[in-house]
Amino acid sequence: MVWLSVCISITGSTRISPVTSVLIVDDHPSFRASARRLLEAEGFEVVGEAADGRAAIAAAQQLQPDLVLVDVQLPDLDGFEVAARLAALGLPSAVVLTSSRNPAEYGPLATEAAVRGFIPKAQLSGAVLTALLST
Amino acid sequence: MNRHLRYVGAVGGVGAIYWLAAKGGLQLAYLHGSVAALWPPVGVGMAVLILYGLSLWPGIVLGDLAVANFSQPVETVLGQTIGNTLEVLIAAVLFHRLAEGRTQFGRVRDVAALVAAAAAGTAVSAVFGTASLKLGGLIPTGQVGTVWRTWFLGDLSGALVFAPLLLCWMRARIGAISPRQALEGAAIVTLIVVVALLPSQRDVPYIVFPLLIWAALRGGPRGAAGAVALVTTLTVYNTAHHEGPFVRATITQSLLATQLFVAAAAVTSLVLGAVIEERHAALDLLRENERRLRDSRARIVKAGDAARRRLERNLHDGAQQRLVSLALTLRLARLQLEKNPAETEYLLSEASDELQGAIDELRELARGIHPAVLTDRGLGPALEVLADHAHLPVELTADLPSRLPSTVEAVVYYVAAEGLTNIAKYAHATAATLRLEASNKNVVLSVGDNGAGGADPRRGTGLRGLADRVEALGGRLELHSPPGQGTLLTASIPCEH
């Protein structure tokens, strides 16, 4: 879990309501389904899903979730670009990137982006997300 | 009608050209203008018939009669004309045959063809000419041998000098000559003329050879032919006017000396020009091969990159996603363990399915990279598996005495796999054949089908990639795909085993 301390960066204050609302952005339906099931079981409210970057930005504007969980690799924009655009729009949502690749593959990108943190897909859990959001 | 008129005109034209060449030749004649050391009409007639068609031979008859000496008996005149016409025809036909239709003297064998063809033709003419003169009572018996030799060497020289000149230059694109080449050509011509006029070269005829070599080195066959024609014409002209290094005590001796010089200079220069041309051709071929090699190497590297990207993508989208799902499902199962054991059981069975899916996908992927059966059991069993898994019936014939080198096995397997995939995708076939034959020198794989045919070898990058792999091992890939008659893809790879 060394990467966590490296990857977490604080990008302004985010108000977290007692039930955290989440938007899941990933082009693999199987991951969206598994993540939704796990996060809902851990008390998160999954308010929406999106399969690509543009749909993610539209959904985030409409749903204003507390947290946007974005896969780095998407068919159109990549996760870093989605995070940058969301930040530019001034949305209050915290962005957490996820990938089945090793975050080290993205080098400084993973730490410099306007994101709250980076979670490898296989290590996704409500507890890790909560830890990230409370930093 | 028009065609006949054109033919008659062309015959007249050939006659006129031959006549002009003969008139020019007589300017070079010794002994009061009747014995020629160099007889240009042979070479000119040869070139014209080769370039414009053998059917124009009556022009040779007309031209020859036009310059004939009618103070001689008619039979003698006719005998010489028949001999001269046969000479040109025989030389033209033989040269065309021996040089395989080439007219540019780009190979040493083309020069040899010229020498052989000209010698055969001129020998016939010399026989007819000498016999006609003898029968007409114009030469004594004692001179028959000398006359034959003089006739033969004079005509041979004319053929060796003027046939290449016309053949090389009649079809040359003058516009393609660069100003620098023109300047260099002019310099060579000037120097040749200066050397020929130089009184001091009287005893050193070989002084022109450096110039002939220069012309051949820089100008190839064309430069050689041009320089030889100029050098020999000037030399013969000088000798006819009792100047230069070949003036001897008697005319017969002068003739022999000049003719041998002309023949030697012509053959040497033309051979050098041809060697230079062969070198250029070899260099061009080498460059072309190098370019093809570079292109294919780049394509192979690119194909390797693409394959790695595809592999990463497949791993990421396939097994990796399943394993991620599996991890999340297991985490959920642990979460539900206490609260909802029934749900946990369902989740665990789901996790087991995911795991099996991931294992299957990894196995498929590994097989796609390099089938284990190929490594373990060799090409025969690997092709059996391939044929077994195909989407249509495949008749397999594999005759392999032993294992092949692993690179050859891999490429043959790849051609078979790609060939069967292409058949499934495009051929609309109901049956396919896989045939593998190995001799001790090479291995031949053919993949055939009874489908639609008409496969385009330029379609996609698949076939190009196959050809690159086969050619990388020194082999050849051939596609035979007539529309409606199925497709046969054959790879032959040299392999000692």
HADDOCK unambig.tbl for C-alpha pairs under 7 A between the chains (distance, minus, plus):
assign (segid A and resid 30 and name CA) (segid B and resid 325 and name CA) 6.88 0.50 0.50
assign (segid A and resid 31 and name CA) (segid B and resid 325 and name CA) 6.03 0.50 0.50
assign (segid A and resid 34 and name CA) (segid B and resid 325 and name CA) 5.94 0.50 0.50
assign (segid A and resid 34 and name CA) (segid B and resid 328 and name CA) 6.26 0.50 0.50
assign (segid A and resid 34 and name CA) (segid B and resid 329 and name CA) 6.64 0.50 0.50
assign (segid A and resid 35 and name CA) (segid B and resid 328 and name CA) 6.92 0.50 0.50
assign (segid A and resid 38 and name CA) (segid B and resid 328 and name CA) 6.75 0.50 0.50
assign (segid A and resid 38 and name CA) (segid B and resid 332 and name CA) 5.48 0.50 0.50
assign (segid A and resid 121 and name CA) (segid B and resid 324 and name CA) 6.18 0.50 0.50
assign (segid A and resid 122 and name CA) (segid B and resid 324 and name CA) 4.76 0.50 0.50
assign (segid A and resid 122 and name CA) (segid B and resid 327 and name CA) 5.45 0.50 0.50
assign (segid A and resid 122 and name CA) (segid B and resid 328 and name CA) 6.37 0.50 0.50
